[in-house]
């Protein structure tokens, strides 16, 4: 069985970070993005989820060209939540549907 790299996605209040690690723990790639704040029509200030999504899509593709990825580990420290939208339009935590 081929050992695969791991990606760690860390979404924080001020920065989003994506790091790619070899099976032996060597840092292969690191990407960082300052998080913008967006104001909703209800006055809630939140993270720029669409901006993070666009940045992440490009960074994931770049990392996949560097190494074969076997795991993605997400960390959010309470600053954000990751939700999954199914083809049927249901939204919830990944793996729930």
mmCIF file as gemmi writes it, N, C-alpha and C atoms, coordinates in Angstrom:
data_model
loop_
_atom_site.group_PDB
_atom_site.id
_atom_site.type_symbol
_atom_site.label_atom_id
_atom_site.label_alt_id
_atom_site.label_comp_id
_atom_site.label_asym_id
_atom_site.label_entity_id
_atom_site.label_seq_id
_atom_site.pdbx_PDB_ins_code
_atom_site.Cartn_x
_atom_site.Cartn_y
_atom_site.Cartn_z
_atom_site.occupancy
_atom_site.B_iso_or_equiv
_atom_site.pdbx_formal_charge
_atom_site.auth_seq_id
_atom_site.auth_asym_id
_atom_site.pdbx_PDB_model_num
ATOM 1 N N . UNK Axp A 1 ? 0.834 -1.176 0 1 0 ? 1 A 1
ATOM 2 C CA . UNK Axp A 1 ? 0 0 0 1 0 ? 1 A 1
ATOM 3 C C . UNK Axp A 1 ? 0.884 1.247 0 1 0 ? 1 A 1
ATOM 4 N N . UNK Axp A 2 ? 0.574 2.186 -0.861 1 0 ? 2 A 1
ATOM 5 C CA . UNK Axp A 2 ? 1.338 3.425 -0.97 1 0 ? 2 A 1
ATOM 6 C C . UNK Axp A 2 ? 0.949 4.383 0.144 1 0 ? 2 A 1
ATOM 7 N N . UNK Axp A 3 ? 1.942 4.946 0.802 1 0 ? 3 A 1
ATOM 8 C CA . UNK Axp A 3 ? 1.669 5.948 1.823 1 0 ? 3 A 1
ATOM 9 C C . UNK Axp A 3 ? 1.264 7.246 1.139 1 0 ? 3 A 1
ATOM 10 N N . UNK Axp A 4 ? 0.304 7.919 1.714 1 0 ? 4 A 1
ATOM 11 C CA . UNK Axp A 4 ? -0.212 9.16 1.129 1 0 ? 4 A 1
ATOM 12 C C . UNK Axp A 4 ? 0.007 10.332 2.076 1 0 ? 4 A 1
ATOM 13 N N . UNK Axp A 5 ? 0.029 11.501 1.486 1 0 ? 5 A 1
ATOM 14 C CA . UNK Axp A 5 ? 0.192 12.728 2.257 1 0 ? 5 A 1
ATOM 15 C C . UNK Axp A 5 ? -1.118 13.093 2.948 1 0 ? 5 A 1
ATOM 16 N N . UNK Axp A 6 ? -1.035 14.007 3.903 1 0 ? 6 A 1
ATOM 17 C CA . UNK Axp A 6 ? -2.214 14.512 4.601 1 0 ? 6 A 1
ATOM 18 C C . UNK Axp A 6 ? -2.269 16.026 4.45 1 0 ? 6 A 1
ATOM 19 N N . UNK Axp A 7 ? -3.48 16.542 4.276 1 0 ? 7 A 1
ATOM 20 C CA . UNK Axp A 7 ? -3.72 17.977 4.229 1 0 ? 7 A 1
ATOM 21 C C . UNK Axp A 7 ? -4.356 18.403 5.542 1 0 ? 7 A 1
ATOM 22 N N . UNK Axp A 8 ? -3.917 19.541 6.076 1 0 ? 8 A 1
ATOM 23 C CA . UNK Axp A 8 ? -4.542 20.111 7.255 1 0 ? 8 A 1
ATOM 24 C C . UNK Axp A 8 ? -5.08 21.487 6.866 1 0 ? 8 A 1
ATOM 25 N N . UNK Axp A 9 ? -6.393 21.644 6.991 1 0 ? 9 A 1
ATOM 26 C CA . UNK Axp A 9 ? -7.06 22.919 6.717 1 0 ? 9 A 1
ATOM 27 C C . UNK Axp A 9 ? -7.416 23.552 8.05 1 0 ? 9 A 1
ATOM 28 N N . UNK Axp A 10 ? -6.896 24.735 8.297 1 0 ? 10 A 1
ATOM 29 C CA . UNK Axp A 10 ? -7.116 25.456 9.544 1 0 ? 10 A 1
ATOM 30 C C . UNK Axp A 10 ? -7.814 26.772 9.211 1 0 ? 10 A 1
ATOM 31 N N . UNK Axp A 11 ? -9.099 26.861 9.536 1 0 ? 11 A 1
ATOM 32 C CA . UNK Axp A 11 ? -9.863 28.084 9.294 1 0 ? 11 A 1
ATOM 33 C C . UNK Axp A 11 ? -9.993 28.82 10.617 1 0 ? 11 A 1
ATOM 34 N N . UNK Axp A 12 ? -9.367 29.968 10.693 1 0 ? 12 A 1
ATOM 35 C CA . UNK Axp A 12 ? -9.416 30.776 11.902 1 0 ? 12 A 1
ATOM 36 C C . UNK Axp A 12 ? -10.121 32.092 11.664 1 0 ? 12 A 1
ATOM 37 N N . UNK Axp A 13 ? -10.184 32.895 12.688 1 0 ? 13 A 1
ATOM 38 C CA . UNK Axp A 13 ? -10.859 34.189 12.595 1 0 ? 13 A 1
ATOM 39 C C . UNK Axp A 13 ? -10.137 35.138 11.646 1 0 ? 13 A 1
ATOM 40 N N . UNK Axp A 14 ? -8.812 35.122 11.666 1 0 ? 14 A 1
ATOM 41 C CA . UNK Axp A 14 ? -8.05 36.064 10.844 1 0 ? 14 A 1
ATOM 42 C C . UNK Axp A 14 ? -7.365 35.42 9.642 1 0 ? 14 A 1
ATOM 43 N N . UNK Axp A 15 ? -7.043 34.131 9.717 1 0 ? 15 A 1
ATOM 44 C CA . UNK Axp A 15 ? -6.331 33.462 8.621 1 0 ? 15 A 1
ATOM 45 C C . UNK Axp A 15 ? -6.935 32.097 8.326 1 0 ? 15 A 1
ATOM 46 N N . UNK Axp A 16 ? -6.851 31.7 7.061 1 0 ? 16 A 1
ATOM 47 C CA . UNK Axp A 16 ? -7.097 30.312 6.669 1 0 ? 16 A 1
ATOM 48 C C . UNK Axp A 16 ? -5.76 29.764 6.201 1 0 ? 16 A 1
ATOM 49 N N . UNK Axp A 17 ? -5.432 28.543 6.64 1 0 ? 17 A 1
ATOM 50 C CA . UNK Axp A 17 ? -4.149 27.94 6.285 1 0 ? 17 A 1
ATOM 51 C C . UNK Axp A 17 ? -4.38 26.523 5.785 1 0 ? 17 A 1
ATOM 52 N N . UNK Axp A 18 ? -3.624 26.153 4.782 1 0 ? 18 A 1
ATOM 53 C CA . UNK Axp A 18 ? -3.648 24.789 4.273 1 0 ? 18 A 1
ATOM 54 C C . UNK Axp A 18 ? -2.208 24.306 4.223 1 0 ? 18 A 1
ATOM 55 N N . UNK Axp A 19 ? -1.942 23.182 4.894 1 0 ? 19 A 1
ATOM 56 C CA . UNK Axp A 19 ? -0.6 22.615 4.871 1 0 ? 19 A 1
ATOM 57 C C . UNK Axp A 19 ? -0.674 21.179 4.369 1 0 ? 19 A 1
ATOM 58 N N . UNK Axp A 20 ? 0.336 20.79 3.634 1 0 ? 20 A 1
ATOM 59 C CA . UNK Axp A 20 ? 0.452 19.442 3.075 1 0 ? 20 A 1
ATOM 60 C C . UNK Axp A 20 ? 1.638 18.768 3.747 1 0 ? 20 A 1
ATOM 61 N N . UNK Axp A 21 ? 1.387 17.574 4.331 1 0 ? 21 A 1
ATOM 62 C CA . UNK Axp A 21 ? 2.406 16.856 5.098 1 0 ? 21 A 1
ATOM 63 C C . UNK Axp A 21 ? 2.675 15.497 4.489 1 0 ? 21 A 1
ATOM 64 N N . UNK Axp A 22 ? 3.935 15.144 4.414 1 0 ? 22 A 1
ATOM 65 C CA . UNK Axp A 22 ? 4.315 13.812 3.94 1 0 ? 22 A 1
ATOM 66 C C . UNK Axp A 22 ? 3.942 12.773 4.994 1 0 ? 22 A 1
ATOM 67 N N . UNK Axp A 23 ? 3.901 11.497 4.629 1 0 ? 23 A 1
ATOM 68 C CA . UNK Axp A 23 ? 3.613 10.448 5.62 1 0 ? 23 A 1
ATOM 69 C C . UNK Axp A 23 ? 4.618 10.426 6.774 1 0 ? 23 A 1
ATOM 70 N N . UNK Axp A 24 ? 5.794 10.983 6.58 1 0 ? 24 A 1
ATOM 71 C CA . UNK Axp A 24 ? 6.824 11.002 7.622 1 0 ? 24 A 1
ATOM 72 C C . UNK Axp A 24 ? 6.86 12.316 8.401 1 0 ? 24 A 1
ATOM 73 N N . UNK Axp A 25 ? 5.875 13.194 8.13 1 0 ? 25 A 1
ATOM 74 C CA . UNK Axp A 25 ? 5.761 14.434 8.889 1 0 ? 25 A 1
ATOM 75 C C . UNK Axp A 25 ? 6.526 15.618 8.341 1 0 ? 25 A 1
ATOM 76 N N . UNK Axp A 26 ? 6.989 15.546 7.113 1 0 ? 26 A 1
ATOM 77 C CA . UNK Axp A 26 ? 7.704 16.659 6.495 1 0 ? 26 A 1
ATOM 78 C C . UNK Axp A 26 ? 6.698 17.611 5.858 1 0 ? 26 A 1
ATOM 79 N N . UNK Axp A 27 ? 6.841 18.908 6.121 1 0 ? 27 A 1
ATOM 80 C CA . UNK Axp A 27 ? 5.987 19.917 5.506 1 0 ? 27 A 1
ATOM 81 C C . UNK Axp A 27 ? 6.351 20.036 4.03 1 0 ? 27 A 1
ATOM 82 N N . UNK Axp A 28 ? 5.385 19.768 3.151 1 0 ? 28 A 1
ATOM 83 C CA . UNK Axp A 28 ? 5.619 19.813 1.714 1 0 ? 28 A 1
ATOM 84 C C . UNK Axp A 28 ? 5.149 21.124 1.071 1 0 ? 28 A 1
ATOM 85 N N . UNK Axp A 29 ? 4.089 21.713 1.644 1 0 ? 29 A 1
ATOM 86 C CA . UNK Axp A 29 ? 3.512 22.932 1.075 1 0 ? 29 A 1
ATOM 87 C C . UNK Axp A 29 ? 2.718 23.643 2.152 1 0 ? 29 A 1
ATOM 88 N N . UNK Axp A 30 ? 2.707 24.981 2.097 1 0 ? 30 A 1
ATOM 89 C CA . UNK Axp A 30 ? 1.924 25.772 3.049 1 0 ? 30 A 1
ATOM 90 C C . UNK Axp A 30 ? 1.312 26.939 2.301 1 0 ? 30 A 1
ATOM 91 N N . UNK Axp A 31 ? 0.018 27.102 2.441 1 0 ? 31 A 1
ATOM 92 C CA . UNK Axp A 31 ? -0.705 28.222 1.84 1 0 ? 31 A 1
ATOM 93 C C . UNK Axp A 31 ? -1.45 28.96 2.946 1 0 ? 31 A 1
ATOM 94 N N . UNK Axp A 32 ? -1.449 30.289 2.879 1 0 ? 32 A 1
ATOM 95 C CA . UNK Axp A 32 ? -2.112 31.115 3.885 1 0 ? 32 A 1
ATOM 96 C C . UNK Axp A 32 ? -2.936 32.183 3.188 1 0 ? 32 A 1
ATOM 97 N N . UNK Axp A 33 ? -4.123 32.439 3.723 1 0 ? 33 A 1
ATOM 98 C CA . UNK Axp A 33 ? -5.011 33.463 3.171 1 0 ? 33 A 1
ATOM 99 C C . UNK Axp A 33 ? -5.589 34.284 4.314 1 0 ? 33 A 1
ATOM 100 N N . UNK Axp A 34 ? -5.425 35.626 4.288 1 0 ? 34 A 1
ATOM 101 C CA . UNK Axp A 34 ? -6.11 36.46 5.289 1 0 ? 34 A 1
ATOM 102 C C . UNK Axp A 34 ? -7.628 36.364 5.071 1 0 ? 34 A 1
ATOM 103 N N . UNK Axp A 35 ? -8.374 36.222 6.148 1 0 ? 35 A 1
ATOM 104 C CA . UNK Axp A 35 ? -9.83 36.126 6.047 1 0 ? 35 A 1
ATOM 105 C C . UNK Axp A 35 ? -10.459 37.505 6.078 1 0 ? 35 A 1
ATOM 106 N N . UNK Axp A 36 ? -11.326 37.75 5.127 1 0 ? 36 A 1
ATOM 107 C CA . UNK Axp A 36 ? -12.103 38.987 5.075 1 0 ? 36 A 1
ATOM 108 C C . UNK Axp A 36 ? -13.372 38.789 5.898 1 0 ? 36 A 1
ATOM 109 N N . UNK Axp A 37 ? -13.942 39.848 6.36 1 0 ? 37 A 1
ATOM 110 C CA . UNK Axp A 37 ? -15.234 39.808 7.038 1 0 ? 37 A 1
ATOM 111 C C . UNK Axp A 37 ? -16.3 40.268 6.047 1 0 ? 37 A 1
ATOM 112 N N . UNK Axp A 38 ? -17.44 39.629 6.09 1 0 ? 38 A 1
ATOM 113 C CA . UNK Axp A 38 ? -18.57 40.052 5.266 1 0 ? 38 A 1
ATOM 114 C C . UNK Axp A 38 ? -19.743 40.36 6.182 1 0 ? 38 A 1
ATOM 115 N N . UNK Axp A 39 ? -20.522 41.334 5.809 1 0 ? 39 A 1
ATOM 116 C CA . UNK Axp A 39 ? -21.688 41.718 6.582 1 0 ? 39 A 1
ATOM 117 C C . UNK Axp A 39 ? -22.924 41.186 5.869 1 0 ? 39 A 1
ATOM 118 N N . UNK Axp A 40 ? -23.781 40.503 6.596 1 0 ? 40 A 1
ATOM 119 C CA . UNK Axp A 40 ? -25.002 39.959 6.006 1 0 ? 40 A 1
ATOM 120 C C . UNK Axp A 40 ? -26.111 41 6.083 1 0 ? 40 A 1
ATOM 121 N N . UNK Axp A 41 ? -27.222 40.707 5.431 1 0 ? 41 A 1
ATOM 122 C CA . UNK Axp A 41 ? -28.346 41.638 5.467 1 0 ? 41 A 1
ATOM 123 C C . UNK Axp A 41 ? -28.98 41.718 6.859 1 0 ? 41 A 1
ATOM 124 N N . UNK Axp A 42 ? -28.64 40.781 7.735 1 0 ? 42 A 1
ATOM 125 C CA . UNK Axp A 42 ? -29.146 40.829 9.115 1 0 ? 42 A 1
ATOM 126 C C . UNK Axp A 42 ? -28.167 41.532 10.053 1 0 ? 42 A 1
ATOM 127 N N . UNK Axp A 43 ? -27.048 41.999 9.519 1 0 ? 43 A 1
ATOM 128 C CA . UNK Axp A 43 ? -26.065 42.694 10.328 1 0 ? 43 A 1
ATOM 129 C C . UNK Axp A 43 ? -25.017 41.791 10.956 1 0 ? 43 A 1
ATOM 130 N N . UNK Axp A 44 ? -25.112 40.492 10.719 1 0 ? 44 A 1
ATOM 131 C CA . UNK Axp A 44 ? -24.135 39.545 11.252 1 0 ? 44 A 1
ATOM 132 C C . UNK Axp A 44 ? -22.842 39.651 10.458 1 0 ? 44 A 1
ATOM 133 N N . UNK Axp A 45 ? -21.732 39.771 11.146 1 0 ? 45 A 1
ATOM 134 C CA . UNK Axp A 45 ? -20.425 39.795 10.48 1 0 ? 45 A 1
ATOM 135 C C . UNK Axp A 45 ? -19.86 38.382 10.503 1 0 ? 45 A 1
ATOM 136 N N . UNK Axp A 46 ? -19.588 37.847 9.339 1 0 ? 46 A 1
ATOM 137 C CA . UNK Axp A 46 ? -19.084 36.488 9.259 1 0 ? 46 A 1
ATOM 138 C C . UNK Axp A 46 ? -17.851 36.391 8.39 1 0 ? 46 A 1
ATOM 139 N N . UNK Axp A 47 ? -17.355 35.179 8.258 1 0 ? 47 A 1
ATOM 140 C CA . UNK Axp A 47 ? -16.21 34.934 7.387 1 0 ? 47 A 1
ATOM 141 C C . UNK Axp A 47 ? -16.65 34.955 5.93 1 0 ? 47 A 1
ATOM 142 N N . UNK Axp A 48 ? -15.749 35.326 5.073 1 0 ? 48 A 1
ATOM 143 C CA . UNK Axp A 48 ? -15.994 35.322 3.636 1 0 ? 48 A 1
ATOM 144 C C . UNK Axp A 48 ? -15.893 33.883 3.13 1 0 ? 48 A 1
ATOM 145 N N . UNK Axp A 49 ? -16.949 33.118 3.347 1 0 ? 49 A 1
ATOM 146 C CA . UNK Axp A 49 ? -16.93 31.691 2.99 1 0 ? 49 A 1
ATOM 147 C C . UNK Axp A 49 ? -16.713 31.472 1.502 1 0 ? 49 A 1
ATOM 148 N N . UNK Axp A 50 ? -17.292 32.318 0.666 1 0 ? 50 A 1
ATOM 149 C CA . UNK Axp A 50 ? -17.101 32.15 -0.785 1 0 ? 50 A 1
ATOM 150 C C . UNK Axp A 50 ? -15.655 32.435 -1.178 1 0 ? 50 A 1
ATOM 151 N N . UNK Axp A 51 ? -15.051 33.431 -0.561 1 0 ? 51 A 1
ATOM 152 C CA . UNK Axp A 51 ? -13.647 33.717 -0.826 1 0 ? 51 A 1
ATOM 153 C C . UNK Axp A 51 ? -12.742 32.582 -0.379 1 0 ? 51 A 1
ATOM 154 N N . UNK Axp A 52 ? -13.029 32.033 0.805 1 0 ? 52 A 1
ATOM 155 C CA . UNK Axp A 52 ? -12.256 30.901 1.31 1 0 ? 52 A 1
ATOM 156 C C . UNK Axp A 52 ? -12.436 29.701 0.388 1 0 ? 52 A 1
ATOM 157 N N . UNK Axp A 53 ? -13.663 29.474 -0.061 1 0 ? 53 A 1
ATOM 158 C CA . UNK Axp A 53 ? -13.936 28.349 -0.961 1 0 ? 53 A 1
ATOM 159 C C . UNK Axp A 53 ? -13.137 28.458 -2.261 1 0 ? 53 A 1
ATOM 160 N N . UNK Axp A 54 ? -13.118 29.635 -2.86 1 0 ? 54 A 1
ATOM 161 C CA . UNK Axp A 54 ? -12.361 29.831 -4.096 1 0 ? 54 A 1
ATOM 162 C C . UNK Axp A 54 ? -10.868 29.63 -3.896 1 0 ? 54 A 1
ATOM 163 N N . UNK Axp A 55 ? -10.338 30.204 -2.816 1 0 ? 55 A 1
ATOM 164 C CA . UNK Axp A 55 ? -8.919 30.029 -2.497 1 0 ? 55 A 1
ATOM 165 C C . UNK Axp A 55 ? -8.604 28.557 -2.263 1 0 ? 55 A 1
ATOM 166 N N . UNK Axp A 56 ? -9.469 27.879 -1.496 1 0 ? 56 A 1
ATOM 167 C CA . UNK Axp A 56 ? -9.242 26.481 -1.149 1 0 ? 56 A 1
ATOM 168 C C . UNK Axp A 56 ? -9.267 25.581 -2.385 1 0 ? 56 A 1
ATOM 169 N N . UNK Axp A 57 ? -10.18 25.836 -3.305 1 0 ? 57 A 1
ATOM 170 C CA . UNK Axp A 57 ? -10.262 25.014 -4.521 1 0 ? 57 A 1
ATOM 171 C C . UNK Axp A 57 ? -8.944 25.05 -5.287 1 0 ? 57 A 1
ATOM 172 N N . UNK Axp A 58 ? -8.372 26.231 -5.441 1 0 ? 58 A 1
ATOM 173 C CA . UNK Axp A 58 ? -7.093 26.348 -6.131 1 0 ? 58 A 1
ATOM 174 C C . UNK Axp A 58 ? -5.954 25.713 -5.366 1 0 ? 58 A 1
ATOM 175 N N . UNK Axp A 59 ? -5.921 25.94 -4.051 1 0 ? 59 A 1
ATOM 176 C CA . UNK Axp A 59 ? -4.842 25.394 -3.215 1 0 ? 59 A 1
ATOM 177 C C . UNK Axp A 59 ? -4.9 23.864 -3.156 1 0 ? 59 A 1
ATOM 178 N N . UNK Axp A 60 ? -6.115 23.293 -3.085 1 0 ? 60 A 1
ATOM 179 C CA . UNK Axp A 60 ? -6.243 21.832 -3.078 1 0 ? 60 A 1
ATOM 180 C C . UNK Axp A 60 ? -5.722 21.236 -4.381 1 0 ? 60 A 1
ATOM 181 N N . UNK Axp A 61 ? -6.062 21.854 -5.5 1 0 ? 61 A 1
ATOM 182 C CA . UNK Axp A 61 ? -5.567 21.373 -6.792 1 0 ? 61 A 1
ATOM 183 C C . UNK Axp A 61 ? -4.051 21.417 -6.872 1 0 ? 61 A 1
ATOM 184 N N . UNK Axp A 62 ? -3.471 22.51 -6.37 1 0 ? 62 A 1
ATOM 185 C CA . UNK Axp A 62 ? -2.009 22.633 -6.369 1 0 ? 62 A 1
ATOM 186 C C . UNK Axp A 62 ? -1.37 21.544 -5.517 1 0 ? 62 A 1
ATOM 187 N N . UNK Axp A 63 ? -1.937 21.303 -4.341 1 0 ? 63 A 1
ATOM 188 C CA . UNK Axp A 63 ? -1.386 20.277 -3.444 1 0 ? 63 A 1
ATOM 189 C C . UNK Axp A 63 ? -1.519 18.878 -4.041 1 0 ? 63 A 1
ATOM 190 N N . UNK Axp A 64 ? -2.614 18.629 -4.744 1 0 ? 64 A 1
ATOM 191 C CA . UNK Axp A 64 ? -2.813 17.313 -5.368 1 0 ? 64 A 1
ATOM 192 C C . UNK Axp A 64 ? -1.778 17.057 -6.457 1 0 ? 64 A 1
ATOM 193 N N . UNK Axp A 65 ? -1.214 18.119 -7.034 1 0 ? 65 A 1
ATOM 194 C CA . UNK Axp A 65 ? -0.159 17.95 -8.035 1 0 ? 65 A 1
ATOM 195 C C . UNK Axp A 65 ? 1.208 17.688 -7.384 1 0 ? 65 A 1
ATOM 196 N N . UNK Axp A 66 ? 1.328 18.003 -6.102 1 0 ? 66 A 1
ATOM 197 C CA . UNK Axp A 66 ? 2.584 17.796 -5.378 1 0 ? 66 A 1
ATOM 198 C C . UNK Axp A 66 ? 2.671 16.38 -4.82 1 0 ? 66 A 1
ATOM 199 N N . UNK Axp A 67 ? 1.555 15.877 -4.266 1 0 ? 67 A 1
ATOM 200 C CA . UNK Axp A 67 ? 1.565 14.551 -3.632 1 0 ? 67 A 1
ATOM 201 C C . UNK Axp A 67 ? 0.168 13.942 -3.678 1 0 ? 67 A 1
ATOM 202 N N . UNK Axp A 68 ? 0.122 12.628 -3.62 1 0 ? 68 A 1
ATOM 203 C CA . UNK Axp A 68 ? -1.157 11.932 -3.523 1 0 ? 68 A 1
ATOM 204 C C . UNK Axp A 68 ? -1.671 12.103 -2.096 1 0 ? 68 A 1
ATOM 205 N N . UNK Axp A 69 ? -2.899 12.591 -1.972 1 0 ? 69 A 1
ATOM 206 C CA . UNK Axp A 69 ? -3.466 12.909 -0.663 1 0 ? 69 A 1
ATOM 207 C C . UNK Axp A 69 ? -4.384 11.782 -0.204 1 0 ? 69 A 1
ATOM 208 N N . UNK Axp A 70 ? -4.176 11.322 1.027 1 0 ? 70 A 1
ATOM 209 C CA . UNK Axp A 70 ? -4.996 10.252 1.576 1 0 ? 70 A 1
ATOM 210 C C . UNK Axp A 70 ? -5.931 10.707 2.677 1 0 ? 70 A 1
ATOM 211 N N . UNK Axp A 71 ? -5.729 11.933 3.193 1 0 ? 71 A 1
ATOM 212 C CA . UNK Axp A 71 ? -6.579 12.432 4.279 1 0 ? 71 A 1
ATOM 213 C C . UNK Axp A 71 ? -6.599 13.949 4.256 1 0 ? 71 A 1
ATOM 214 N N . UNK Axp A 72 ? -7.752 14.491 4.634 1 0 ? 72 A 1
ATOM 215 C CA . UNK Axp A 72 ? -7.896 15.93 4.846 1 0 ? 72 A 1
ATOM 216 C C . UNK Axp A 72 ? -8.405 16.113 6.27 1 0 ? 72 A 1
ATOM 217 N N . UNK Axp A 73 ? -7.662 16.885 7.049 1 0 ? 73 A 1
ATOM 218 C CA . UNK Axp A 73 ? -7.993 17.125 8.448 1 0 ? 73 A 1
ATOM 219 C C . UNK Axp A 73 ? -8.377 18.595 8.58 1 0 ? 73 A 1
ATOM 220 N N . UNK Axp A 74 ? -9.569 18.865 9.094 1 0 ? 74 A 1
ATOM 221 C CA . UNK Axp A 74 ? -10.001 20.259 9.24 1 0 ? 74 A 1
ATOM 222 C C . UNK Axp A 74 ? -9.983 20.677 10.702 1 0 ? 74 A 1
ATOM 223 N N . UNK Axp A 75 ? -9.568 21.915 10.915 1 0 ? 75 A 1
ATOM 224 C CA . UNK Axp A 75 ? -9.503 22.512 12.242 1 0 ? 75 A 1
ATOM 225 C C . UNK Axp A 75 ? -10.15 23.884 12.126 1 0 ? 75 A 1
ATOM 226 N N . UNK Axp A 76 ? -11.066 24.216 13.05 1 0 ? 76 A 1
ATOM 227 C CA . UNK Axp A 76 ? -11.727 25.518 12.932 1 0 ? 76 A 1
ATOM 228 C C . UNK Axp A 76 ? -11.726 26.323 14.223 1 0 ? 76 A 1
ATOM 229 N N . UNK Axp A 77 ? -11.308 25.788 15.34 1 0 ? 77 A 1
ATOM 230 C CA . UNK Axp A 77 ? -11.192 26.53 16.602 1 0 ? 77 A 1
ATOM 231 C C . UNK Axp A 77 ? -12.465 27.296 16.964 1 0 ? 77 A 1
ATOM 232 N N . UNK Axp A 78 ? -13.604 26.854 16.505 1 0 ? 78 A 1
ATOM 233 C CA . UNK Axp A 78 ? -14.856 27.541 16.8 1 0 ? 78 A 1
ATOM 234 C C . UNK Axp A 78 ? -15.1 28.769 15.954 1 0 ? 78 A 1
ATOM 235 N N . UNK Axp A 79 ? -14.19 29.094 15.039 1 0 ? 79 A 1
ATOM 236 C CA . UNK Axp A 79 ? -14.35 30.288 14.21 1 0 ? 79 A 1
ATOM 237 C C . UNK Axp A 79 ? -15.229 30.033 13 1 0 ? 79 A 1
ATOM 238 N N . UNK Axp A 80 ? -15.369 28.771 12.619 1 0 ? 80 A 1
ATOM 239 C CA . UNK Axp A 80 ? -16.131 28.464 11.41 1 0 ? 80 A 1
ATOM 240 C C . UNK Axp A 80 ? -16.652 27.041 11.489 1 0 ? 80 A 1
ATOM 241 N N . UNK Axp A 81 ? -17.568 26.731 10.622 1 0 ? 81 A 1
ATOM 242 C CA . UNK Axp A 81 ? -18.101 25.376 10.527 1 0 ? 81 A 1
ATOM 243 C C . UNK Axp A 81 ? -18.048 24.937 9.076 1 0 ? 81 A 1
ATOM 244 N N . UNK Axp A 82 ? -17.76 23.686 8.844 1 0 ? 82 A 1
ATOM 245 C CA . UNK Axp A 82 ? -17.749 23.147 7.488 1 0 ? 82 A 1
ATOM 246 C C . UNK Axp A 82 ? -19.056 22.41 7.266 1 0 ? 82 A 1
ATOM 247 N N . UNK Axp A 83 ? -19.769 22.787 6.227 1 0 ? 83 A 1
ATOM 248 C CA . UNK Axp A 83 ? -21.03 22.137 5.887 1 0 ? 83 A 1
ATOM 249 C C . UNK Axp A 83 ? -20.944 21.576 4.48 1 0 ? 83 A 1
ATOM 250 N N . UNK Axp A 84 ? -21.707 20.546 4.256 1 0 ? 84 A 1
ATOM 251 C CA . UNK Axp A 84 ? -21.718 19.869 2.964 1 0 ? 84 A 1
ATOM 252 C C . UNK Axp A 84 ? -23.115 20.014 2.366 1 0 ? 84 A 1
ATOM 253 N N . UNK Axp A 85 ? -23.185 20.342 1.077 1 0 ? 85 A 1
ATOM 254 C CA . UNK Axp A 85 ? -24.475 20.439 0.39 1 0 ? 85 A 1
ATOM 255 C C . UNK Axp A 85 ? -24.57 19.28 -0.59 1 0 ? 85 A 1
ATOM 256 N N . UNK Axp A 86 ? -25.592 18.447 -0.428 1 0 ? 86 A 1
ATOM 257 C CA . UNK Axp A 86 ? -25.77 17.296 -1.305 1 0 ? 86 A 1
ATOM 258 C C . UNK Axp A 86 ? -26.395 17.726 -2.621 1 0 ? 86 A 1
ATOM 259 N N . UNK Axp A 87 ? -26.397 16.822 -3.589 1 0 ? 87 A 1
ATOM 260 C CA . UNK Axp A 87 ? -27.034 17.095 -4.876 1 0 ? 87 A 1
ATOM 261 C C . UNK Axp A 87 ? -28.527 17.368 -4.699 1 0 ? 87 A 1
ATOM 262 N N . UNK Axp A 88 ? -29.122 16.806 -3.645 1 0 ? 88 A 1
ATOM 263 C CA . UNK Axp A 88 ? -30.545 17.018 -3.363 1 0 ? 88 A 1
ATOM 264 C C . UNK Axp A 88 ? -30.801 18.332 -2.643 1 0 ? 88 A 1
ATOM 265 N N . UNK Axp A 89 ? -29.73 19.073 -2.327 1 0 ? 89 A 1
ATOM 266 C CA . UNK Axp A 89 ? -29.888 20.368 -1.686 1 0 ? 89 A 1
ATOM 267 C C . UNK Axp A 89 ? -29.897 20.348 -0.181 1 0 ? 89 A 1
ATOM 268 N N . UNK Axp A 90 ? -29.696 19.181 0.456 1 0 ? 90 A 1
ATOM 269 C CA . UNK Axp A 90 ? -29.627 19.118 1.915 1 0 ? 90 A 1
ATOM 270 C C . UNK Axp A 90 ? -28.275 19.645 2.38 1 0 ? 90 A 1
ATOM 271 N N . UNK Axp A 91 ? -28.267 20.335 3.511 1 0 ? 91 A 1
ATOM 272 C CA . UNK Axp A 91 ? -27.035 20.911 4.054 1 0 ? 91 A 1
ATOM 273 C C . UNK Axp A 91 ? -26.821 20.376 5.465 1 0 ? 91 A 1
ATOM 274 N N . UNK Axp A 92 ? -25.586 19.98 5.77 1 0 ? 92 A 1
ATOM 275 C CA . UNK Axp A 92 ? -25.259 19.496 7.101 1 0 ? 92 A 1
ATOM 276 C C . UNK Axp A 92 ? -23.784 19.18 7.202 1 0 ? 92 A 1
ATOM 277 N N . UNK Axp A 93 ? -23.355 18.671 8.343 1 0 ? 93 A 1
ATOM 278 C CA . UNK Axp A 93 ? -21.943 18.325 8.513 1 0 ? 93 A 1
ATOM 279 C C . UNK Axp A 93 ? -21.53 17.234 7.519 1 0 ? 93 A 1
ATOM 280 N N . UNK Axp A 94 ? -20.274 17.249 7.045 1 0 ? 94 A 1
ATOM 281 C CA . UNK Axp A 94 ? -19.811 16.208 6.121 1 0 ? 94 A 1
ATOM 282 C C . UNK Axp A 94 ? -20.029 14.812 6.717 1 0 ? 94 A 1
ATOM 283 N N . UNK Axp A 95 ? -20.468 13.886 5.891 1 0 ? 95 A 1
ATOM 284 C CA . UNK Axp A 95 ? -20.673 12.519 6.313 1 0 ? 95 A 1
ATOM 285 C C . UNK Axp A 95 ? -22.031 12.276 6.956 1 0 ? 95 A 1
ATOM 286 N N . UNK Axp A 96 ? -22.831 13.302 7.11 1 0 ? 96 A 1
ATOM 287 C CA . UNK Axp A 96 ? -24.135 13.163 7.764 1 0 ? 96 A 1
ATOM 288 C C . UNK Axp A 96 ? -25.185 12.595 6.818 1 0 ? 96 A 1
ATOM 289 N N . UNK Axp A 97 ? -25.045 12.843 5.523 1 0 ? 97 A 1
ATOM 290 C CA . UNK Axp A 97 ? -26.061 12.41 4.533 1 0 ? 97 A 1
ATOM 291 C C . UNK Axp A 97 ? -25.554 11.282 3.693 1 0 ? 97 A 1
